[in-house]
Amino acid sequence: MSAIFTDDSQLPDADLVTRIVNCSDHPLLGRPAAALFHQVCLASPDGFADARRFTHAHPEFSLRDCVDVFLADQLLRWSQGQGLRAELYIDVLRSRFDGSCVCESSELVCHEFALELAANRPNEAPVLDDYCARFPELIDPLRFRFGKSHSVAASPGTTSVSLPGSDRPDSVTMLDPVDSAASTRIDPDSSFDWSQLATSSPEASAPPSRLATVRPFSQLPKKVVQALERHLTEQTFEAGQPLIRQGTPGDGLFVIEAGTVEISLKVAQGQRQLLGTSTAGEIIGEMALLTDELRTADVVARDSVRTLFLPKRAFEKAVAQHPIVSRMLTLLLADRLGQQGRDALSGKVLAGYRILKRLGKGGMAIVYQAEDLASGQLVALKMMSHRLVYDARALRLFENEARVIRAFDHPSIVRMLGRFEAFRSYFLVMEFCEGVSLEEIVRSVGPLPESQFRRTLGQVAAALEYAHSRQIVHPDIKPSNIMQSASGVVKLMDFGLANPVEDLAHEDRTISGTLQYMAPEQLRGEVVDQRADLFALGCTAFRLLTGKSLIAARTVADVGQVHADWQIPNLLDQPRDIAAFIRRCLQPDPAARLVDLQEIARWADAS
């Protein structure tokens, strides 16, 4: 499960990298978290700092922040000939962010390959197949960025670089992109300036085309960019002149080469709402390439603006010939959708539902509040993140949630009302639960009073007993997955990881769930059943009752050590039946978790 720090003594000569990249001036080190880490490194005698400990010391860091720190660490270490393997960083990310970091894994692996490619002499350059063997789930991203065929070395006549600590095979049978589960992983967040890394490829030294300098087109193969450029036309606009008018048909997208535009929306009573601005290097109007609906906003030049216009018809032709173009655009949408307040889907009607506002955004999905135009009923639309729509495992989990809850009918389990496809993604229509999560309640007001605790836990237990009676394991019970309305009604949510018990025996041993609420057997990657949910229920009950987290550790190794030294809290200051219930849930041996959920469910009626 965990990566190993390797001996770096055999890595390439540092002088080669230093001549290629001036680390101190690199734009990567200007990002907030990376800059802070760089300052710590500069204060260190050897110029390095422990990136793992640094990110652990900053629990407020987002996934993007942690990745920036690790990219900076890669850059600094490789520039001194002491690079670490990408597996190390990826393991830390998976431990901290519940495994939802496939895009970021691709970014770190591609970064290592580029740095190693820059560090080695031509006859010692790394072989792409070696990286594909180490990371078979990232074969396509590696090919898209560095490869020219299904089995490509970095330069003719190169030999494989043996990196210390590798237990991967020396060769791999390359998969066809159509069949690969990772066939679309083009990371939209990677803004590392790859042009600063020299390679032996003649194409790398050629002057970039106008479109190839704009993300995300810069992520596409050269021949695809050239095909798109044949259809570009230059258009200029003076200050105050509209590029796009709200309510008109969408006929293509604009790439801004110079100047700034304002994006605004007509709202009630002739008022306008400014949504934002876009400037050189940004794309506007991309939604027109995904739908036949009318434009939903006005785009007006703030000053003199020069653009490149790509007609919709040309884009559709390029998609037919090069499917990677469509994948690129879905990842662009992942950045545009799900922003605070209004985003590109606000006000749109999809499958009879008008989207009103964004409710939340996580690693797997974006949730919108919407109105059923036929009935006026409020619903929640759960849209799978565009980053994951081509990720086979993520799609399976998303569809699994629909399959599980479609068959459920319980007052304490969120109901599914339908499903549909739109905007190159997948939507679940869910019952709208007005309220807040139990985690938000505890953070805001602290521990629940005993009467509220009993009423709440009783409803959760009833929902869990209902699922278990149908042989379904959740297995991600935690306060943030439980909503409570102002009237005290509880709804158990997020069944994306749920599975029938018989299916779990055939699952791979990938750890899924939330570390701090995992049962010991779940953390070890063993086959789990309903008793794993009972352990998580005990951790949830402890959180609601005390306001504290039973397990505060944040990594797989640290949580595993907590389990190894496990001590069940005595809760002597709590009511005897509540304390006994929690102790039974938290037994390390699943066979000892003797909990009658029906009995606990009666707390909801008695309180």
C-alpha positions, 0 to 999 in steps of 0.5 A, a space after each residue: 500500500 505505501 511507497 518506499 523512500 529509495 536510495 537516490 545515489 544512482 540518479 543522474 548527474 545534477 549539472 545536466 538538469 541545472 543547465 536546463 531549468 533555473 529552479 529559483 525562477 521557475 513559475 511553479 515555485 511562485 504558486 502559494 503552497 509551493 512558494 512557502 515550501 520553497 522558502 523552507 527549503 532555502 532555510 535548510 542546510 542542504 536545500 531540501 525539506 521533507 515534503 510529506 511532513 510539510 503538507 502534514 503540518 498544513 491540514 488546511 492545504 487543498 489537494 491542489 496545494 499538496 500537489 504543488 508542493 510535491 511538484 516543487 519538491 520533484 523539481 528541486 530534488 531532480 535539479 540536484 540529482 536527488 529525485 524521488 519516485 512519483 509513487 512516494 508522493 502519490 501514496 501520500 495523496 491517496 492517504 490524505 484525500 481518500 484515493 481521489 487523485 487520479 489526475 494528480 497522479 498523472 501530473 506527478 508521473 509525467 513531471 518525473 518523466 520530463 525531469 528525468 528526460 531532461 536530466 539524462 544524456 540522449 543515450 541514457 534517457 528514460 524509456 516510456 515503456 518503463 514508466 507505463 509498466 510502473 503506472 499501467 493506469 496512466 498509460 494514455 496520459 504518458 503517451 499523449 504527452 511523450 509518446 509517438 506510438 504504442 511502444 516508444 523510447 524517449 529517443 532512438 537507441 536508448 536503454 531502460 533506466 533502472 531506478 532504485 527500488 523498482 519491483 515492476 516488470 521490465 516490459 509491459 504489453 501496451 494497451 490500446 487506448 480504446 480499451 484502457 481504463 485510463 484512456 482519457 486522463 489528460 490532466 486539466 490542472 497541470 500548468 507546469 511549463 513543459 517548454 522549459 524542459 529540453 528534450 532531444 526531439 526536434 519537435 520540441 525546439 520548433 516554434 509553437 503554433 498559436 493554438 498550441 500555446 493555449 491550454 488545454 489545446 497545448 495538451 493535444 498531440 501536434 497533429 490534432 492541433 494542426 488539424 484544428 488550426 486549419 479552421 481558425 479565423 482571426 477576429 478583432 473587437 473594439 471596446 464595447 463590441 459584443 463577441 457573444 450575445 445572450 439568447 443567440 445560437 452557439 456557433 463556436 468558441 473564441 480563444 482570446 489572444 489579446 485584451 479582456 472581455 466581460 461576461 455578464 448575465 441578464 437577470 430580473 427587471 433588466 438588471 445585469 449580473 457580472 459573472 467575471 472576466 476573461 483575458 489572453 490565453 483563455 477560452 470562451 463560448 466552449 459550451 456551444 460545442 456541447 449543446 444546441 441551446 442558446 447562449 446563456 450570457 453576454 460577452 463584451 470586449 472591455 478594450 481592444 480584443 483579438 481572438 481566434 474563432 473555432 467554428 462548431 462544425 470544424 470542432 465536430 469534424 475534429 472530434 469525429 477524426 480525433 476523439 481525444 479532442 472531445 476528452 480535452 473539452 470535457 476536462 476544460 468543463 471540469 474547471 468551469 463547472 461547479 464554481 461558487 454561486 453561478 456557473 455555466 449551467 446556472 439557468 439551463 434546462 436539462 431533461 426537464 429540470 432547470 438548474 438553480 444553483 450549485 449546492 456543493 462540489 467534491 472529488 467525484 461529483 457536483 451537486 446542483 439544486 434544480 426545479 422540476 418544470 413539470 411539478 415545481 418540485 425541488 430536486 438535487 442533480 448530482 453530476 459526475 465530474 468531467 474529470 472522471 467521465 472516462 475513468 472506468 472505475 469512477 464511472 462504475 462507482 457513479 452508476 453503482 450509486 444509482 443501482 443501489 438507491 434506485 431500489 431503496 424506499 426508506 424515509 431516512 435514505 435519500 431517494 433517487 428520482 431518475 437519471 440522464 446524460 447531458 453535457 458529456 456527463 452523467 446526472 442522477 436526480 435525487 430527492 432534495 434534502 434541505 438542511 446541513 450535514 451532521 459534520 457541519 452541525 458538530 463543527 458549528 454547535 459542538 456535541 449533540 444533546 442526549 435527546 437529539 443524539 438519540 433521535 439522530 442515531 436512531 434514524 441512522 441506525 434504521 437506515 443502515 438496518 434497512 440497507 443491511 437487510 438487503 445485503 448492502 454495505 455502505 461502506 462510508 458512514 460518516 457525519 458528512 454523509 448524513 443530512 439533517 433538516 431543521 425539523 430533525 429528519 435524517 437522510 443517509 446519503 452517498 451510496 457511491 461505494 455501496 455494494 452487495 455483500 456477495 460482490 465485495 468478495 470479488 472486488 479488488 483490494 483497493 481501499 475505499 472509504 474515509 480513513 478516520 471511519 474505516 474498520 481495521 479490516 477495511 483499512 487492511 484491504 480485506 473483504 468486508 461485510 455489514 460489520 464494517 459499517 458498524 465500526 464506522 457508525 461507532 466512530 460517527 456516534 463518538 463524533 456526535 456525542 463528544 464533538 471530537 474525532 475518535 481517530 485524528 490520524 490522516 494517513 494509512 500508516 498512521 491510522 493503521 498504527 492507531 488500530 494496532 494500539 487500539 483502545 476502546 473509549 470508556 465513555 464513563 460520563 455517558 449514559 450506560 446504554 449509549 456507551 455500551 452501544 459505542 463500545 460494541 461498534 468499536 470492537 476490533 474483531 468484527 465478530 465481536 460487534 454485536 449490535 442490534 440496529 433495530 434496538 438502536 432505531 427505537 431511540 428515534 421513537 422514544 426520544 
